Amino acid sequence: MPIISVIIPTLNAADYIEGLLDGLLAQTYIPDEILLVDSSSEDDTLKIASQYPVKTITISKKDFDHGGTRNLGVRHTNGDVIVFLTQDAIPTNKYFIERLIAPLESPLIAASHGRHIPKKEANPIERFSRAFNYPEIPLLKNKVSLDKIGIKAFFFSDVCSAIRRKEFNIVEGFPERIISNEDMNIAARLILNGFTIAYVPEAGVYHSHNYNLINLFKRYFDIGVSFAQNNWLLKYANPKDEGRKYIRELTRFLTKGKAYPYIPLMILESISKYIGYRLGLIHDYLPFFIKKRLSMNHMFFSK
């Protein structure tokens, strides 16, 4: 059986970490090691974690990087398979690890990612978003998939994912100094190197966010910045078509469910996302202090 290492970046995770660690230690396949890479939490995150058989590394908040911090975690672990989680992703059952890593028994499959199940408080738009991006049907994605599903071929979430260390090293891990989409970036490089990625809906975590319009704008500004800095991704697939499909199907979903009050919110959210994304694409032309205010990850522009 492979050695399994779990890596979890944390920051002020006291509200989540107990449930997450309890869930991991109750798995049918208990990880061989769990590492928290903490960005100097100011709450009881590390105090709670100290009560569990986990390792911790503490870094400065200003040194956090979506790619680099995860690479740091990999260097401090020994697993043949590395499971990446976020602090607010809680396994839905005790089979999560077992099901997530099962596809990696095939030498052709280098990575896998699981399904996001919306939390109870998720609004209808967020519930649809989770179902749209994380359907119930399993999927294998490789180079052939680019012609069939476009940008979805590169879709990969390190909120709950697993990557074999061998292939992780072949593509040199996550990109360093990246503001967002580090998971899509590594997935694209795995696929373009001839590997397959498995989407495993049977491996689920509870994970969702009811972002307000400002935070949605900032999130999509960061996504735009990421695409601007990694525009090679757009040579293989364009996210515009996927965005149009999302709007069409969300409108249908809200209408069918008679969730009419959410239609104006959907319109406002779509406008916020679009403007944020377009500004992110041209961020090089924006003053530095403006970029810091527009970004959800403002520390990125402080380095």
Long-range contacts (C-beta under 8 A, 24 or more apart in sequence): 2-79, 2-80, 2-81, 2-101, 2-104, 3-32, 3-33, 3-78, 3-79, 3-80, 3-81, 4-29, 4-31, 4-32, 4-33, 4-79, 4-80, 4-81, 4-83, 4-97, 4-101, 5-31, 5-32, 5-33, 5-34, 5-35, 5-74, 5-77, 5-78, 5-79, 5-81, 5-82, 5-83, 6-31, 6-33, 6-34, 6-35, 6-82, 6-83, 6-84, 6-85, 7-35, 7-37, 7-70, 7-73, 7-74, 7-77, 7-82, 7-83, 7-84, 7-85, 8-34, 8-35, 8-36, 8-37, 8-84, 8-85, 8-86, 8-87, 9-36, 9-37, 9-38, 9-39, 9-64, 9-69, 9-70, 9-73, 9-86, 9-87, 10-36, 10-37, 10-38, 10-39, 10-41, 10-45, 10-49, 10-87, 11-38, 11-39, 11-40, 11-41, 11-45, 11-61, 11-64, 11-87, 12-41, 12-42, 12-43, 12-45, 13-41, 13-43, 13-45, 13-87, 13-88, 14-41, 14-43, 14-44, 14-45, 14-48, 16-87, 16-88, 16-90, 17-45, 17-48, 17-49, 17-87, 18-48, 19-90, 20-85, 20-87, 20-88, 20-89, 20-90, 20-91, 21-48, 21-49, 21-52, 21-54, 23-90, 23-91, 23-94, 23-96, 24-91, 24-97, 25-52, 25-53, 26-94, 27-91, 27-94, 27-95, 27-96, 27-97, 27-98, 28-94, 28-95, 28-97, 28-98, 29-97, 29-98, 29-101, 30-97, 31-79, 31-83, 31-97, 32-78, 32-79, 33-77, 33-78, 33-79, 35-73, 35-76, 35-77, 37-69, 37-70, 37-72, 37-73, 39-63, 39-64, 39-69, 61-299, 62-299, 62-302, 62-303, 64-299, 65-176, 65-177, 65-178, 65-300, 66-174, 66-178, 66-179, 66-180, 66-182, 66-297, 67-173, 67-174, 67-175, 67-176, 67-177, 67-178, 67-182, 67-185, 68-174, 68-176, 68-177, 70-158, 70-173, 70-174, 70-182, 71-173, 71-174, 71-176, 74-165, 74-168, 74-173, 79-165, 80-164, 80-165, 80-166, 81-162, 81-163, 81-164, 81-165, 82-162, 82-163, 82-164, 82-165, 82-168, 83-160, 83-161, 83-162, 84-158, 84-159, 84-160, 84-161, 84-162, 84-163, 85-159, 85-160, 85-205, 86-158, 86-159, 86-160, 86-207, 88-207, 89-116, 89-159, 89-160, 89-205, 89-206, 89-207, 90-205, 90-206, 90-207, 91-160, 91-204, 91-205, 92-117, 92-204, 92-205, 92-206, 93-204, 95-202, 95-203, 96-160, 96-203, 96-204, 96-205, 97-203, 99-200, 99-202, 99-203, 100-160, 100-161, 100-162, 100-200, 100-203, 101-162, 102-200, 103-198, 103-200, 104-162, 104-164, 104-198, 106-196, 108-195, 108-196, 109-140, 109-195, 109-196, 109-197, 109-198, 110-163, 110-164, 110-167, 110-168, 110-190, 110-195, 110-196, 110-197, 111-156, 111-161, 111-162, 111-163, 111-164, 111-167, 111-186, 111-187, 111-190, 111-195, 111-197, 111-198, 112-161, 112-162, 112-197, 112-198, 112-199, 112-200, 112-203, 113-156, 113-157, 113-158, 113-160, 113-161, 113-162, 113-183, 113-197, 113-198, 113-199, 113-200, 114-157, 114-160, 114-161, 114-199, 114-200, 114-201, 114-202, 114-203, 114-204, 114-205, 115-160, 115-199, 115-200, 115-201, 115-202, 115-203, 115-204, 115-205, 116-157, 116-159, 116-160, 116-204, 116-205, 116-206, 116-207, 116-208, 117-204, 117-205, 117-206, 117-207, 117-208, 118-206, 118-207, 118-208, 119-206, 119-207, 119-208, 121-210, 122-208, 122-210, 123-210, 123-262, 124-253, 124-254, 124-257, 124-259, 124-262, 125-250, 125-254, 125-262, 125-265, 125-266, 125-269, 126-208, 126-209, 126-210, 127-208, 128-249, 128-250, 128-253, 128-254, 129-208, 129-246, 129-250, 130-208, 132-246, 132-249, 132-250, 134-199, 134-201, 135-201, 136-201, 137-201, 138-198, 138-199, 138-200, 138-201, 138-202, 139-198, 139-199, 140-196, 140-197, 140-198, 140-199, 141-187, 141-191, 141-196, 141-197, 141-198, 141-199, 142-191, 142-194, 142-195, 142-196, 142-197, 143-191, 143-192, 143-194, 145-191, 146-191, 146-236, 146-237, 150-237, 150-238, 150-241, 150-242, 151-237, 151-238, 151-239, 151-241, 151-242, 152-237, 152-242, 153-191, 153-236, 153-237, 154-184, 154-187, 154-188, 154-191, 154-233, 154-236, 154-237, 155-184, 155-187, 156-183, 156-184, 156-186, 156-187, 156-197, 157-183, 158-182, 158-183, 159-205, 159-207, 160-203, 160-204, 160-205, 160-207, 163-190, 167-193, 167-195, 175-230, 177-303, 178-226, 178-229, 178-230, 179-222, 179-225, 179-226, 179-229, 179-295, 179-297, 179-300, 180-219, 180-222, 180-223, 180-225, 180-226, 180-297, 181-223, 181-226, 181-227, 181-230, 184-233, 185-226, 185-230, 185-233, 188-233, 188-236, 192-236, 213-268, 213-269, 213-272, 214-272, 215-296, 216-269, 216-272, 216-273, 216-276, 217-272, 217-273, 217-275, 217-276, 217-294, 218-276, 218-294, 218-295, 218-296, 219-276, 219-296, 220-272, 220-273, 220-274, 220-276, 220-277, 220-280, 221-276, 221-277, 221-279, 221-280, 221-283, 221-294, 221-295, 221-296, 222-280, 222-295, 222-296, 222-297, 222-300, 223-276, 223-277, 223-280, 224-276, 224-277, 224-278, 224-279, 224-280, 224-281, 224-283, 225-280, 225-281, 225-283, 225-291, 225-295, 226-280, 227-280, 227-281, 228-280, 228-281, 228-282, 228-283, 228-284, 243-273, 243-274
